[in-house]
Amino acid sequence: MAYEHLLEKINDKSVVTSVIGLGYVGLPLAVEMAKHGLKVFGIDIDERKVKSLEEGRSYVSDIDKNDLAELIENGNFIPTIDFSVLKEVNTVSICVPTPLRKTKDPDISYIKAAVSQIKKYMHDGLLIILESTTYPGTTKEIIEKELEAEGYTVGEDYWLCFSPERVDPGNRQYNVRNTSKVIGGTTKQCSELAKTLYEIFIEEIVVVSSTKTAEMVKLLENTFRAVNIALVNEMALMCNRMGVDVWEVIEAAGTKPFGFMTFYPGPGIGGHCIPLDPVYLSWKAKMYAFYNRFIELASDINGNMPYHVISKLADILNHYYKCINGSKILILGMAYKKDTDDMRESPGLEIYKLLRKKGAIVEFNDPFAKTFKNEEGECVNSIELTQQKLNQADCVLLLTNHTIYEYKWIAENSRTVFDTRNAFKDVQGENIYKL
């Protein structure tokens, strides 16, 4: 009876939904739900975020402020720090961070905190969907077992699924609506309820056999990317040693219509997923006495790219009879990818820190990611990109290839440019050095 009741509410859109965690994943999900006529409570522990949303201001660049303001005004989207609203909802999607500890172990404390709040306001007939990327088995171990201890039986009293997020910040082609969604339920009814809910606002739903399978899907996707990025990063190191232009090699290889997929080297990998997800998988695999040599090697190569950038920068400066210590370095781009403000796990942060340790005088410009905190907890702010600043820098270090940059103008006004993204490929100049 409870299953049929919730299914009916979903089908007639009278279902009340909620999203815990209003970051790069949760906010776009909540907004898309609300845009399709669902009432959504957006819950976050950060009062500043909630206040910003209440005022119609988005801190996620992919969210249109006009859409947000309209949804707030018509009451479809209700941001709050009050978890007690969970008493009123029929569904809850968990979209909290899952970082790594310094020991490279998964930190699932945010998931546990969300589950703790759900337990406080738990009621029969609730559909729970975990979206946070994590290791295989988390949904069962951290949610199902916790609620079972409270006397709730999955598939009878409530329903439980895992549905990995596939958000790509800054992607203008693919968004929540047109990116296929994988769902794995604890039972068949769990999957059916989640599928019916997400079909309201997502074009394609892919149902897999279990939560563990769905958890593994996400890890495979990003491990695939991490390993291939590592391969092309290693190729860049080798080509650099041989005096071959790796960018030309990749461009030519990319003309093959089958059997090759283009990946590009860079100063390191960033974002929440690619640097972390393979480590989650490798960590879990060790519990089964399985050691992922590809993953360990890929993490090692990608993790060392910032050090390669520093080494090559030292070589460039040495060509002009300078050393890093005391040199003025202007970094262009601190976000981990172009045209976003996302600095999560950005290699730029590590490179900034390494340069400072070596005595460089470092400033940065990023039109999107405008501030961050250094190791001392001090705010470091983006400077205005002027001709004078370019002239004064001993080297301009391009880490993020934002399309807003005028590359020809930058090259013409810089003593030396170190381009780690091939952004200056159409600009001629003996002062331009590639990764």
MARTOR-662723 format. One record per residue (C-alpha): y, z, x; residue in three letters. Coordinates in steps of 0.5 Angstrom, whole numbers, padded with zeros to 4 digits, always signed. Last residue first. Example, Ala and Ser with C-alpha at 12.3 -4.5 7.8 and 13.67 -1.06 7.14 Angstrom:
<sites>
-0002+0014+0027Ser-0009+0016+0025Ala
</sites>
This chain:
<sites>
+0043-0043+0108Leu+0049-0048+0109Lys+0055-0048+0114Tyr+0062-0051+0112Ile+0067-0051+0117Asn+0065-0059+0119Glu+0068-0061+0112Gly+0065-0065+0107Gln+0065-0063+0100Val+0060-0065+0095Asp+0054-0060+0097Lys+0059-0054+0097Phe+0055-0050+0092Ala+0049-0051+0096Asn+0047-0044+0094Arg+0048-0040+0101Thr+0055-0043+0103Asp+0058-0040+0109Phe+0065-0042+0109Val+0069-0042+0116Thr+0077-0043+0117Arg+0078-0043+0109Ser+0084-0047+0106Asn+0080-0054+0105Glu+0074-0051+0104Ala+0076-0047+0098Ile+0080-0053+0095Trp+0074-0057+0095Lys+0070-0051+0092Tyr+0074-0050+0086Glu+0071-0044+0083Tyr+0070-0044+0076Ile+0062-0047+0076Thr+0060-0040+0079His+0056-0041+0085Asn+0054-0034+0087Thr+0054-0032+0094Leu+0059-0036+0098Leu+0061-0032+0104Leu+0068-0034+0107Val+0069-0033+0114Cys+0074-0030+0119Asp+0078-0029+0112Ala+0086-0030+0113Gln+0086-0037+0110Asn+0082-0035+0104Leu+0086-0029+0103Lys+0093-0033+0103Gln+0090-0039+0099Gln+0089-0034+0093Thr+0083-0031+0090Leu+0085-0025+0087Glu+0081-0019+0089Ile+0075-0016+0085Ser+0075-0009+0085Asn+0071-0003+0089Val+0070+0003+0085Cys+0068+0009+0090Glu+0061+0012+0089Gly+0060+0013+0096Glu+0055+0008+0096Glu+0059+0003+0093Asn+0061+0003+0086Lys+0062-0004+0082Phe+0068-0008+0080Thr+0070-0015+0077Lys+0063-0019+0075Ala+0066-0025+0072Phe+0072-0028+0076Pro+0068-0025+0082Asp+0072-0024+0089Asn+0070-0020+0094Phe+0073-0016+0100Glu+0070-0014+0107Val+0072-0012+0113Ile+0066-0012+0118Ala+0064-0006+0121Gly+0056-0007+0121Lys+0055-0002+0116Lys+0060-0005+0112Arg+0056-0012+0112Leu+0050-0009+0110Leu+0053-0006+0104Lys+0056-0012+0102Tyr+0050-0016+0103Ile+0046-0011+0099Glu+0051-0011+0093Leu+0051-0019+0094Gly+0043-0019+0093Pro+0044-0017+0086Ser+0040-0012+0083Glu+0043-0012+0076Arg+0050-0015+0078Met+0051-0019+0071Asp+0058-0021+0070Asp+0055-0028+0068Thr+0057-0035+0070Asp+0053-0036+0076Lys+0047-0031+0078Lys+0046-0024+0081Tyr+0054-0023+0080Ala+0058-0021+0086Met+0061-0028+0087Gly+0065-0030+0093Leu+0065-0026+0099Ile+0071-0025+0104Leu+0069-0023+0111Ile+0074-0021+0115Lys+0071-0019+0122Ser+0072-0012+0126Gly+0064-0012+0127Asn+0061-0018+0125Ile+0062-0022+0132Cys+0067-0027+0134Lys+0067-0033+0139Tyr+0068-0038+0134Tyr+0060-0040+0135His+0059-0032+0134Asn+0062-0032+0127Leu+0056-0037+0125Ile+0051-0034+0129Asp+0053-0027+0126Ala+0053-0030+0119Leu+0046-0033+0120Lys+0043-0026+0121Ser+0047-0023+0115Ile+0044-0028+0111Val+0037-0027+0114His+0038-0019+0112Tyr+0040-0021+0105Pro+0033-0025+0105Met+0029-0020+0107Asn+0027-0017+0100Gly+0025-0024+0098Asn+0020-0025+0103Ile+0017-0018+0103Asp+0017-0019+0095Ser+0013-0025+0096Ala+0009-0022+0101Leu+0007-0016+0096Glu+0006-0021+0090Ile+0002-0026+0094Phe-0003-0020+0097Arg-0004-0017+0090Asn-0009-0011+0091Tyr-0014-0010+0086Phe-0017-0003+0087Ala-0016-0002+0079Tyr-0010+0003+0080Met-0008-0002+0085Lys-0007-0007+0079Ala-0002-0002+0076Lys+0003-0002+0082Trp+0002-0010+0083Ser+0004-0011+0076Leu+0010-0007+0076Tyr+0012-0010+0083Val+0012-0017+0080Pro+0017-0014+0074Asp+0022-0011+0079Leu+0025-0017+0083Pro+0025-0022+0078Ile+0026-0018+0072Cys+0033-0014+0072His+0037-0019+0075Gly+0037-0021+0083Gly+0034-0025+0088Ile+0036-0026+0095Gly+0041-0030+0099Pro+0039-0036+0096Gly+0033-0041+0096Pro+0032-0046+0090Tyr+0026-0048+0085Phe+0024-0055+0083Thr+0017-0056+0079Met+0012-0060+0082Phe+0006-0063+0080Gly+0009-0069+0076Phe+0015-0073+0075Pro+0017-0073+0083Lys+0024-0073+0084Thr+0025-0066+0085Gly+0022-0067+0092Ala+0028-0071+0094Ala+0033-0065+0092Glu+0028-0060+0095Ile+0028-0063+0102Val+0036-0065+0101Glu+0037-0057+0100Trp+0032-0055+0106Val+0037-0059+0111Asp+0032-0060+0117Val+0034-0056+0124Gly+0027-0054+0125Met+0029-0046+0125Arg+0033-0047+0119Asn+0028-0051+0115Cys+0023-0045+0117Met+0028-0040+0114Leu+0029-0045+0108Ala+0022-0046+0107Met+0021-0038+0107Glu+0026-0038+0101Asn+0022-0044+0097Val+0016-0040+0098Leu+0019-0033+0096Ala+0023-0037+0090Ile+0016-0039+0088Asn+0013-0032+0088Val+0018-0029+0084Ala+0018-0034+0079Arg+0011-0034+0078Phe+0011-0026+0078Thr+0017-0027+0072Asn+0012-0031+0068Glu+0006-0027+0069Leu+0009-0020+0068Leu+0012-0022+0061Lys+0005-0025+0059Val+0002-0018+0062Met+0005-0014+0057Glu+0003-0019+0051Ala-0004-0018+0053Thr-0004-0011+0053Lys-0001-0011+0046Thr-0006-0015+0044Ser-0009-0021+0041Ser-0003-0026+0042Val+0002-0028+0037Val+0007-0034+0039Val+0013-0034+0034Ile+0018-0040+0034Glu+0025-0040+0031Glu+0027-0033+0032Ile+0032-0030+0026Phe+0027-0029+0020Ile+0021-0030+0024Glu+0022-0024+0028Tyr+0020-0020+0021Leu+0014-0024+0019Thr+0011-0024+0026Lys+0013-0016+0027Ala+0009-0015+0020Leu+0003-0020+0022Glu+0002-0017+0029Ser+0002-0010+0026Cys-0003-0012+0021Gln-0008-0015+0026Lys-0008-0008+0030Thr-0004-0006+0036Thr+0000-0012+0036Gly+0002-0017+0041Gly+0008-0021+0040Ile+0011-0027+0044Val+0018-0030+0042Lys+0020-0037+0043Ser+0027-0038+0045Thr+0031-0042+0040Asn+0034-0036+0037Arg+0035-0031+0042Val+0038-0036+0047Asn+0037-0042+0051Tyr+0042-0048+0052Gln+0048-0044+0054Arg+0044-0039+0059Asn+0049-0034+0062Gly+0044-0028+0061Pro+0037-0031+0060Asp+0033-0026+0055Val+0026-0027+0055Arg+0024-0020+0052Glu+0017-0018+0052Pro+0014-0016+0045Ser+0010-0010+0044Phe+0007-0008+0038Cys+0006-0002+0034Leu+0005+0000+0026Trp+0006+0006+0022Tyr+0001+0011+0018Asp-0005+0006+0018Glu-0005+0001+0023Gly-0003+0007+0028Val-0005+0014+0026Thr+0000+0019+0026Tyr-0002+0026+0027Gly+0003+0028+0033Glu-0002+0027+0038Ala-0003+0020+0035Glu+0005+0019+0036Leu+0004+0021+0044Glu-0002+0017+0044Lys+0001+0010+0041Glu+0007+0011+0045Ile+0006+0012+0052Ile-0001+0010+0053Glu-0002+0005+0048Lys+0005+0001+0049Thr+0005+0002+0057Thr-0002-0001+0058Gly+0000-0007+0062Pro+0006-0005+0066Tyr+0013-0005+0063Thr+0019-0010+0061Thr+0022-0007+0055Ser+0021-0010+0048Glu+0017-0004+0045Leu+0016-0006+0037Ile+0015+0000+0032Ile+0014-0001+0025Leu+0015+0005+0021Leu+0011+0006+0014Gly+0010+0014+0015Asp+0016+0018+0018His+0018+0019+0025Met+0025+0023+0026Tyr+0024+0027+0032Lys+0018+0023+0034Lys+0023+0017+0035Ile+0027+0021+0039Gln+0022+0023+0044Ser+0020+0015+0044Val+0027+0013+0046Ala+0026+0019+0052Ala+0019+0016+0054Lys+0022+0009+0054Ile+0028+0011+0059Tyr+0023+0015+0063Ser+0019+0009+0065Ile+0021+0009+0072Asp+0016+0004+0075Pro+0014+0006+0082Asp+0018+0003+0088Lys+0019+0010+0092Thr+0026+0009+0090Lys+0024+0009+0083Arg+0024+0002+0079Leu+0028+0001+0073Pro+0025+0000+0066Thr+0032+0000+0062Pro+0032+0001+0054Val+0030-0005+0049Cys+0026-0001+0044Ile+0026-0005+0037Ser+0025+0000+0031Val+0023-0002+0024Thr+0024+0001+0017Asn+0030+0005+0018Val+0033+0011+0015Glu+0030+0017+0019Lys+0032+0013+0025Leu+0039+0014+0023Val+0038+0021+0026Ser+0039+0018+0033Phe+0046+0018+0033Asp+0050+0014+0039Ile+0052+0009+0034Thr+0053+0002+0033Pro+0052-0001+0026Ile+0051-0008+0025Phe+0051-0011+0018Asn+0057-0007+0015Gly+0061-0013+0014Asn+0066-0011+0019Glu+0062-0010+0024Ile+0058-0016+0023Leu+0065-0020+0023Glu+0067-0017+0029Ala+0061-0019+0033Leu+0061-0026+0031Asp+0069-0026+0033Asn+0067-0023+0040Lys+0062-0028+0041Asp+0056-0025+0045Ile+0053-0028+0051Asp+0059-0024+0056Ser+0056-0018+0054Val+0061-0012+0054Tyr+0063-0014+0047Ser+0069-0012+0043Arg+0069-0011+0036Gly+0072-0004+0036Glu+0066-0001+0034Glu+0062-0005+0040Leu+0067-0002+0045Ser+0066+0005+0042Lys+0059+0004+0042Val+0059+0002+0049Lys+0064+0008+0051Arg+0059+0013+0048Glu+0053+0011+0052Asp+0047+0014+0049Ile+0045+0007+0045Asp+0043+0006+0038Ile+0044-0001+0034Gly+0043+0000+0027Phe+0042-0006+0024Val+0042-0009+0017Lys+0039-0016+0016Leu+0043-0022+0014Gly+0041-0027+0019His+0047-0025+0024Lys+0045-0018+0024Ala+0038-0020+0027Met+0042-0024+0032Glu+0047-0019+0034Val+0041-0013+0035Ala+0037-0018+0039Leu+0044-0020+0043Pro+0045-0012+0044Leu+0038-0010+0046Gly+0037-0015+0052Val+0043-0015+0056Tyr+0045-0008+0054Gly+0045-0004+0047Leu+0039+0000+0048Gly+0035+0003+0041Ile+0035-0003+0036Val+0034-0001+0029Ser+0032-0005+0022Thr+0033-0004+0015Val+0029-0008+0011Val+0032-0011+0005Ser+0031-0018+0007Lys+0027-0020+0002Asp+0021-0022+0006Asn+0022-0016+0010Ile+0022-0011+0004Lys+0016-0014+0002Glu+0012-0013+0008Leu+0014-0006+0008Leu+0011-0005+0002His+0005-0009+0003Glu+0003-0005+0009Tyr+0005+0002+0006Ala+0000+0000+0000Met
</sites>
